[in-house]
Amino acid sequence: MTKPVLSVRNLTTSFKLRKGWFPAISGVSFDVMPNETLCLVGESGCGKSITAMSAMGLLKGQHGCRVSGEVWFDGRNLAELAEAELRKIRGNKLAMIFQEPMTSLNPVLPIGLQVGEPLMFHRGMTRHEAEQEAVRLLEQVKLPDARRRINHYPHQFSGGMRQRVMIAIALACGPQILFADEPTTALDVTIQSQVLALLQEIRDEHAFALVLITHDLGVVATIADRVAVMYAGEIVELADTVALFKRPSHPYTEALLRAIPRSDRDTEELVSIEGQVPPIHDMPPGCRFAARCALREDVCLAQHPPFALLSPTPRHDVRCHVRARSAGRSAA
Amino acid sequence: MSAVETTRHGPGAFTRAVTEIVHAFNTNKTSWVGLVIFLAICVLALLAPVIAPYDPIKQHIADALQPPSQKYWLGTDAFGRDVWSRILWGGRISLLVSVASISIAMVIGSTLGIVAGYKGGWIDQIIMRAMDVLLSFPTLVMGLLVVAVLGANLTNLIIAIALTVIPKFARIARAPTVAVKELDYIEACRALGYSDTRIMAVHILPNVIGEVLVLASLWTATAVRIEAYLSFIGLGVKPPTPTWGGMIRQGFEYILDAPWMCIYTGLAVLVLVFSLNLLGDGLRDAVDPKLRNE
């Protein structure tokens, strides 16, 4: 079996609120395989972005923020690495692109400089070399007229163009893993599909692993190899994309899939999930989804469900007492 | 465009910076006026020994307090010294003191402000409280303090003025830093592994420099004034050496009988300040691509 490029184990990130420290994500564990696309899905505030930022070590040492757990990359635990060491990896072997292309580029620097900067910083290239390389990178992300446009400033580009520039910056040093935090959310639908297609294309070309954060199950279905569904700061289900869409096991995943409006069905009303996500400072002791769950039993309210293996190949895990039990029974 | 393809790192960056400034000045024509006036003042001050019609120090008591005439273009002061010659000579010291002190204050002050704003927490507290302490000293007291500790001369005069102005730059640089560091692209820089120094120098500084330059052009004018009253208490430039500030102070005693001393020297300060303001505006546009028309 191939070894994962990134192994996240028991990642927990807490924030300081008025009443004390509260975990925004807790016990998050997953592997990223080489050259795969792993999607982190979940609703707003479930901890998708926090997971990616914690894995990159961006939250470590920040004011009012505490990170624990292990992040194994390249034989080293990033969670224990000093900031200076971490800097050599970030932007170099681990790259990240953000949701909002309108604000993720520095408005006062020409884009050629911004694309070339990681090369000057991590590879020690001169400004001239970096600029040549920037042209090549921008051509690779299909920015028209790249040679002329390297002297332009971000405000002279459209949202989709800027996201391409962001991708070029992330690609500059040839990363092994690219975290993309809702890269298409701020774009309109046609541009969205272009950017997704581009991401997929360059992923295959450069053979890096893509960790895509999204709340759009349509995006997941198009691009993902595996999916991790997050709810209230935990991964509740982790499975192959096909398996997940065919046999969703966690009641939350099921509800999510039901909630997708479908053009081939004649429905009057849009389906939604009743109830609310529990607030960060008032997490129930049992299953976090229990209050909204149709399968709820007494054990769900009393005991926090472990992340249980549902089927070994393709691997499918779920954090649900009821479903884990019934899977165990059918296997036995 | 051609600069990118044809030149190497150093000259490429420099040529481009110059091209950009020229371009910004062209869109804002008044900044050329500012630059020309400022350079003219510098040239006149430098050429003082050649073009000044009289010795600025030698007294002609018989010609004291003469109004402007063919002989004395801008009149004479209480000791019969030619005001025009003294303005030319005084320009050398006033320019040196004001430009040097403000440059020092600008560099140190905005560095402190950016570091304080970017780092936040206790570093911010220490730097900004230290700035508050500096601000709480009136310029005069600060001047006396510097004299008492270091002794009275031109260098210490520059240091004293710089010390009183540093906090202003620190504050003006800190405010936009605090706003900018929360933006996504600074987060993106951290995700690219850049060091704090690089983020501050390459990504935050260009956002701050506009405000800093405008403030510098305004405070250069004030520095001329501060030099005047620090010289008055005996710190720095002593009479009879002419400085603009000193001349205005001296002329003030005779403002009703011989207003030309104050008026013409004041005019010199005004023209200098005016040119620096125009220049500051142009420079701000030059460093802020959002204001450029392309």
Interface residues (C-beta under 8 A of the other chain):
Chain A: M56 L58 H63 L86 R87 K88 I89 R90 G91 N92 A95 M96 F98 E100 T103 S104 L105 N106 P107 V108 L109 P110 G112 E117 P118 F121 H122 T126 R127 H128 E131 R148 I150 N151 Y153 H155 Q156 M166 I169
Chain B: M1 V4 T7 R8 H9 G12 A13 G120 G121 L183 D184 Y185 E187 A188 C189 R190 A191 L192 G193 Y194 S195 R198 V202 H203 P206 N207 V287 D288 P289 K290 E294
